[in-house]
Each structure stands twice: as structure tokens, then as C-alpha cells.
Amino acid sequence: MPLRNTANGLSQTYRTPLIGLTVKLVHTNTGSLVPYRGAGREQAAYIVERLVAEAARETARDPVSLRRQNMIPASAMPYRTPGGRLYDSGDFASVLDKALKLAGWDGWD
């Protein structure tokens, strides 16, 4: 479950035309994450957002504007991700605006 959710979640809120994934699996005697709903999505979010932040640093761009530029616009709904998931609705730019406001982003250096 975590592997499938991670792979399916890699497109996140961004227009991502293609996703490639290589997985290394290790079996252990520890408990599974499957009882947790959505296990694997947090890993996908971490991977994608770190990549966007690194791309912003390497290109000397504002990370917020880079995110906004690559977000799936509300006008593109419904939107099918490269992994096959269908987003039937969403206004990700508005959610980003709200998160920036709640975080007091304008005051950060």
C-alpha cells in the first residue's frame, strides 16, 4: 500500500506529464503501515516538494512562483494524472494562497 500510494501521489497538485519510479523493496519482520489510511502519500509530498524547492534554488527562482506556475489550474478539471488518478475538482492556487497567509509567509526572509 505505501508503495502504490507514493507512486500515485507523486504528481501531487502539479502538471506532471510523466513520472518514472524505481522501487527497492526490503522485507522485514516489522509491522506494516497498511492500517493507516493513505500511507505513502506523505512520502510522495515530501519527495515532490523537496524537488520543487531544489529546482527553485538551482534556477534562482522564487519557490512559491515556481509552484504556482506548475500547479494544475482549476480550469483544467477534471484532470487525469500520469499515474491514472482522476482529480474531479480542485483549486490548488487558492489553497496555496490560504496556506501562505496562515503561515505569515510575507514576513519570512
N, CA, C and O of each residue as an XYZ file, in Angstrom:
436
protein
N       0.806     -1.205      0.000
C       0.000      0.000      0.000
C       0.849      1.268      0.000
O       0.597      2.143     -0.829
N       1.848      1.421      0.889
C       2.628      2.654      0.862
C       3.331      2.882     -0.474
O       3.446      4.021     -0.927
N       3.795      1.822     -1.097
C       4.480      1.989     -2.382
C       3.515      2.472     -3.456
O       3.851      3.361     -4.239
N       2.339      1.900     -3.498
C       1.354      2.312     -4.506
C       0.919      3.753     -4.266
O       0.841      4.541     -5.209
N       0.637      4.101     -3.018
C       0.213      5.469     -2.725
C       1.324      6.474     -2.994
O       1.054      7.585     -3.453
N       2.565      6.102     -2.718
C       3.669      7.005     -3.021
C       3.753      7.232     -4.524
O       3.864      8.372     -4.973
N       3.702      6.169     -5.293
C       3.775      6.297     -6.753
C       2.598      7.099     -7.299
O       2.783      7.971     -8.148
N       1.411      6.816     -6.825
C       0.221      7.528     -7.308
C       0.207      8.987     -6.869
O      -0.399      9.829     -7.532
N       0.860      9.284     -5.774
C       0.828     10.637     -5.244
C       1.934     11.547     -5.741
O       1.972     12.719     -5.365
N       2.834     11.045     -6.573
C       3.967     11.861     -6.985
C       3.593     13.065     -7.833
O       4.345     14.038     -7.867
N       2.477     13.034     -8.507
C       2.109     14.198     -9.311
C       1.581     15.326     -8.437
O       1.623     16.489     -8.840
N       1.085     15.005     -7.250
C       0.570     15.993     -6.313
C      -0.379     16.958     -7.005
O      -1.322     16.537     -7.675
N      -0.130     18.248     -6.845
C      -1.002     19.277     -7.411
C      -0.404     19.883     -8.677
O      -0.867     20.918     -9.156
N       0.616     19.238     -9.208
C       1.365     19.798    -10.327
C       1.054     19.103    -11.646
O       0.738     17.914    -11.684
N       1.152     19.885    -12.740
C       1.040     19.307    -14.082
C       2.333     18.551    -14.330
O       3.382     19.148    -14.569
N       2.245     17.259    -14.271
C       3.408     16.392    -14.422
C       3.140     15.454    -15.588
O       2.336     14.531    -15.462
N       3.798     15.675    -16.721
C       3.461     14.871    -17.903
C       3.904     13.409    -17.813
O       3.299     12.540    -18.439
N       4.947     13.139    -17.045
C       5.487     11.781    -16.992
C       6.138     11.561    -15.638
O       6.791     12.453    -15.097
N       5.955     10.369    -15.100
C       6.579     10.016    -13.829
C       7.280      8.676    -13.997
O       6.685      7.705    -14.464
N       8.549      8.636    -13.613
C       9.307      7.385    -13.609
C       9.649      7.033    -12.180
O       9.944      7.917    -11.376
N       9.613      5.771    -11.858
C       9.814      5.358    -10.473
C      10.533      4.020    -10.440
O      10.153      3.079    -11.137
N      11.571      3.949     -9.625
C      12.262      2.699     -9.362
C      12.120      2.418     -7.873
O      12.370      3.295     -7.046
N      11.727      1.220     -7.536
C      11.468      0.869     -6.145
C      12.394     -0.259     -5.721
O      12.585     -1.229     -6.455
N      12.965     -0.124     -4.535
C      13.742     -1.191     -3.920
C      12.953     -1.649     -2.710
O      12.658     -0.846     -1.825
N      12.614     -2.905     -2.658
C      11.784     -3.445     -1.592
C      12.625     -4.324     -0.673
O      13.395     -5.171     -1.127
N      12.461     -4.106      0.611
C      13.162     -4.896      1.619
C      12.116     -5.467      2.566
O      11.301     -4.722      3.110
N      12.129     -6.765      2.767
C      11.197     -7.408      3.694
C      11.801     -7.419      5.091
O      12.982     -7.718      5.271
N      10.973     -7.088      6.074
C      11.416     -7.136      7.468
C      10.337     -7.813      8.304
O       9.285     -8.187      7.785
N      10.594     -7.965      9.563
C       9.599     -8.563     10.453
C       8.814     -7.499     11.217
O       8.118     -7.819     12.181
N       8.917     -6.238     10.797
C       8.186     -5.162     11.463
C       6.778     -5.040     10.894
O       6.474     -5.562      9.821
N       5.943     -4.349     11.626
C       4.555     -4.191     11.206
C       4.409     -3.332      9.966
O       5.243     -2.476      9.673
N       3.347     -3.577      9.261
C       3.050     -2.847      8.033
C       2.411     -1.496      8.353
O       1.907     -1.281      9.455
N       2.440     -0.598      7.382
C       1.761      0.688      7.514
C       0.348      0.638      6.964
O      -0.379      1.627      7.058
N      -0.052     -0.464      6.405
C      -1.337     -0.557      5.719
C      -2.531     -0.128      6.566
O      -3.465      0.447      6.007
N      -2.564     -0.369      7.875
C      -3.739      0.079      8.625
C      -3.944      1.593      8.614
O      -5.039      2.067      8.917
N      -2.917      2.349      8.274
C      -3.042      3.802      8.230
C      -3.574      4.232      6.875
O      -2.993      3.905      5.840
N      -4.662      4.953      6.880
C      -5.267      5.398      5.633
C      -4.338      6.378      4.923
O      -3.895      7.364      5.512
N      -4.047      6.100      3.662
C      -3.230      6.998      2.863
C      -1.741      6.828      3.062
O      -0.968      7.684      2.630
N      -1.312      5.754      3.699
C       0.121      5.549      3.926
C       0.864      5.629      2.601
O       0.490      4.976      1.626
N       1.913      6.430      2.575
C       2.713      6.613      1.367
C       2.537      7.992      0.757
O       3.429      8.476      0.060
N       1.422      8.622      1.003
C       1.185      9.947      0.419
C       2.101     11.001      1.029
O       2.541     11.916      0.334
N       2.387     10.881      2.311
C       3.277     11.863      2.930
C       4.689     11.766      2.359
O       5.379     12.776      2.225
N       5.118     10.547      2.022
C       6.426     10.385      1.387
C       6.428     11.040      0.006
O       7.398     11.694     -0.376
N       5.346     10.861     -0.732
C       5.248     11.466     -2.061
C       5.294     12.985     -1.964
O       5.993     13.634     -2.742
N       4.557     13.553     -1.020
C       4.545     15.007     -0.849
C       5.941     15.511     -0.489
O       6.386     16.535     -1.007
N       6.618     14.805      0.382
C       7.967     15.203      0.783
C       8.913     15.179     -0.418
O       9.667     16.128     -0.635
N       8.874     14.105     -1.191
C       9.751     13.971     -2.357
C       9.506     15.102     -3.349
O      10.447     15.768     -3.782
N       8.254     15.318     -3.705
C       7.920     16.323     -4.720
C       8.262     17.730     -4.241
O       8.860     18.503     -4.989
N       7.902     18.069     -3.032
C       8.145     19.424     -2.556
C       9.627     19.706     -2.372
O      10.064     20.839     -2.576
N      10.405     18.708     -1.993
C      11.865     18.884     -1.915
C      12.441     19.092     -3.312
O      13.343     19.911     -3.490
N      11.935     18.363     -4.306
C      12.403     18.550     -5.682
C      12.061     19.945     -6.207
O      12.882     20.574     -6.874
N      10.869     20.424     -5.915
C      10.478     21.767     -6.347
C      11.352     22.811     -5.650
O      11.803     23.758     -6.294
N      11.596     22.659     -4.370
C      12.442     23.597     -3.632
C      13.865     23.601     -4.202
O      14.473     24.662     -4.347
N      14.385     22.434     -4.518
C      15.732     22.341     -5.093
C      15.775     22.962     -6.486
O      16.740     23.644     -6.832
N      14.742     22.731     -7.281
C      14.676     23.349     -8.612
C      14.645     24.870     -8.496
O      15.282     25.561     -9.291
N      13.917     25.398     -7.520
C      13.864     26.842     -7.310
C      15.240     27.377     -6.927
O      15.662     28.422     -7.422
N      15.940     26.664     -6.046
C      17.283     27.097     -5.652
C      18.234     27.084     -6.845
O      18.961     28.049     -7.080
N      18.222     25.983     -7.594
C      19.161     25.842     -8.716
C      18.898     26.843     -9.839
O      19.818     27.209    -10.570
N      17.668     27.279     -9.977
C      17.328     28.230    -11.042
C      17.160     29.652    -10.509
O      16.750     30.547    -11.248
N      17.473     29.861     -9.234
C      17.363     31.170     -8.583
C      15.960     31.760     -8.756
O      15.806     32.941     -9.068
N      14.959     30.932     -8.553
C      13.565     31.373     -8.679
C      12.892     31.340     -7.326
O      13.322     30.637     -6.412
N      11.838     32.108     -7.217
C      11.022     32.097     -6.010
C      10.272     30.764     -5.957
O       9.576     30.423     -6.913
N      10.396     29.998     -4.860
C       9.752     28.688     -4.811
C       8.228     28.753     -4.896
O       7.601     27.838     -5.430
N       7.631     29.817     -4.379
C       6.172     29.942     -4.452
C       5.737     30.165     -5.897
O       4.776     29.548     -6.358
N       6.436     31.043     -6.614
C       6.045     31.291     -8.010
C       6.297     30.061     -8.881
O       5.543     29.807     -9.821
N       7.347     29.294     -8.580
C       7.597     28.055     -9.333
C       6.483     27.047     -9.083
O       6.018     26.383    -10.010
N       6.059     26.936     -7.836
C       4.943     26.035     -7.522
C       3.680     26.485     -8.251
O       2.993     25.681     -8.881
N       3.388     27.776     -8.156
C       2.171     28.311     -8.777
C       2.186     28.093    -10.305
O       1.165     27.739    -10.896
N       3.334     28.306    -10.922
C       3.464     28.150    -12.373
C       3.162     26.715    -12.816
O       2.638     26.502    -13.909
N       3.487     25.748    -11.985
C       3.352     24.347    -12.374
C       2.128     23.645    -11.802
O       1.929     22.453    -12.034
N       1.308     24.378    -11.055
C       0.095     23.777    -10.485
C      -0.939     23.492    -11.565
O      -1.014     24.174    -12.587
N      -1.721     22.474    -11.302
C      -2.852     22.174    -12.174
C      -3.880     23.278    -11.957
O      -4.340     23.466    -10.831
N      -4.257     24.016    -13.008
C      -5.240     25.088    -12.811
C      -6.644     24.523    -12.617
O      -6.968     23.444    -13.113
N      -7.459     25.262    -11.897
C      -8.845     24.839    -11.677
C      -9.572     24.658    -13.000
O     -10.473     23.825    -13.105
N      -9.189     25.428    -14.006
C      -9.835     25.330    -15.325
C      -9.521     24.015    -16.043
O     -10.182     23.675    -17.024
N      -8.515     23.274    -15.562
C      -8.135     22.001    -16.201
C      -8.903     20.811    -15.632
O      -8.715     19.681    -16.083
N      -9.764     21.053    -14.650
C     -10.512     19.959    -14.030
C     -11.667     19.533    -14.919
O     -12.318     20.391    -15.515
N     -11.940     18.261    -15.029
C     -11.242     17.137    -14.395
C      -9.868     16.912    -15.036
O      -9.671     17.172    -16.223
N      -8.936     16.429    -14.234
C      -7.549     16.248    -14.667
C      -7.100     14.831    -14.335
O      -7.248     14.373    -13.202
N      -6.551     14.139    -15.332
C      -6.027     12.782    -15.114
C      -4.513     12.860    -14.977
O      -3.829     13.410    -15.840
N      -3.993     12.304    -13.883
C      -2.552     12.318    -13.624
C      -1.863     11.239    -14.461
O      -2.527     10.342    -14.980
N      -0.524     11.321    -14.597
C       0.194     10.276    -15.331
C       0.017      8.883    -14.727
O       0.127      7.873    -15.422
N      -0.258      8.847    -13.427
C      -0.484      7.568    -12.754
C      -1.886      7.020    -12.931
O      -2.186      5.912    -12.486
N      -2.749      7.796    -13.584
C      -4.101      7.332    -13.855
C      -5.171      7.862    -12.928
O      -6.357      7.637    -13.168
N      -4.783      8.563    -11.871
C      -5.773      9.122    -10.945
C      -6.523     10.268    -11.620
O      -5.960     11.009    -12.426
N      -7.793     10.398    -11.276
C      -8.618     11.463    -11.823
C      -8.951     12.446    -10.709
O      -9.581     12.081     -9.716
N      -8.526     13.691    -10.881
C      -8.929     14.765     -9.969
C     -10.188     15.369    -10.563
O     -10.138     15.956    -11.644
N     -11.303     15.237     -9.884
C     -12.558     15.748    -10.439
C     -12.734     17.233    -10.179
O     -13.515     17.894    -10.864
N     -12.014     17.769     -9.193
C     -12.117     19.198     -8.895
C     -10.906     19.606     -8.068
O     -10.166     18.766     -7.555
N     -10.726     20.903     -7.955
C      -9.650     21.418     -7.121
C      -9.252     22.806     -7.570
O      -9.241     23.111     -8.762
N      -8.925     23.647     -6.595
C      -8.404     24.980     -6.863
C      -7.153     25.117     -6.004
O      -7.173     25.740     -4.943
N      -6.068     24.524     -6.484
C      -4.847     24.417     -5.703
C      -4.185     25.768     -5.456
O      -3.557     25.964     -4.416
N      -4.316     26.698     -6.392
C      -3.736     28.031     -6.197
C      -4.394     28.744     -5.021
O      -3.714     29.421     -4.249
N      -5.695     28.601     -4.879
C      -6.397     29.218     -3.740
C      -5.961     28.604     -2.420
O      -5.815     29.306     -1.419
N      -5.755     27.305     -2.420
C      -5.291     26.628     -1.200
C      -3.883     27.105     -0.853
O      -3.577     27.335      0.317
N      -3.027     27.256     -1.861
C      -1.678     27.772     -1.630
C      -1.742     29.183     -1.050
O      -1.033     29.492     -0.092
N      -2.584     30.035     -1.623
C      -2.737     31.396     -1.112
C      -3.159     31.400      0.358
O      -2.628     32.168      1.161
N      -4.103     30.551      0.698
C      -4.577     30.473      2.081
C      -3.469     29.978      3.011
O      -3.296     30.507      4.109
N      -2.725     28.968      2.574
C      -1.633     28.445      3.404
C      -0.547     29.498      3.617
O      -0.015     29.626      4.720
N      -0.219     30.248      2.572
C       0.791     31.301      2.698
C       0.338     32.380      3.675
O       1.130     32.884      4.471
N      -0.939     32.725      3.605
C      -1.482     33.743      4.505
C      -1.462     33.250      5.955
O      -1.041     33.971      6.860
N      -1.920     32.016      6.162
C      -1.947     31.458      7.524
C      -0.543     31.313      8.118
O      -0.353     31.444      9.327
N       0.435     31.041      7.250
C       1.819     30.872      7.724
C       2.524     32.207      7.917
O       3.624     32.241      8.468
N       1.921     33.302      7.480
C       2.593     34.585      7.552
C       3.800     34.638      6.635
O       4.835     35.199      6.995
N       3.672     34.057      5.457
C       4.800     33.891      4.531
C       5.448     35.213      4.150
O       6.664     35.262      3.966
N       4.676     36.283      4.026
C       5.240     37.572      3.629
C       6.277     38.077      4.631
O       7.137     38.886      4.283
N       6.196     37.604      5.859
C       7.147     38.044      6.873
C       8.412     37.199      6.961
O       9.307     37.501      7.751
N       8.492     36.151      6.163
C       9.666     35.262      6.203
C      10.739     35.798      5.279
O      10.437     36.372      4.233
N      11.965     35.617      5.653
C      13.089     36.024      4.779
C      13.535     34.876      3.934
O      14.463     35.019      3.138
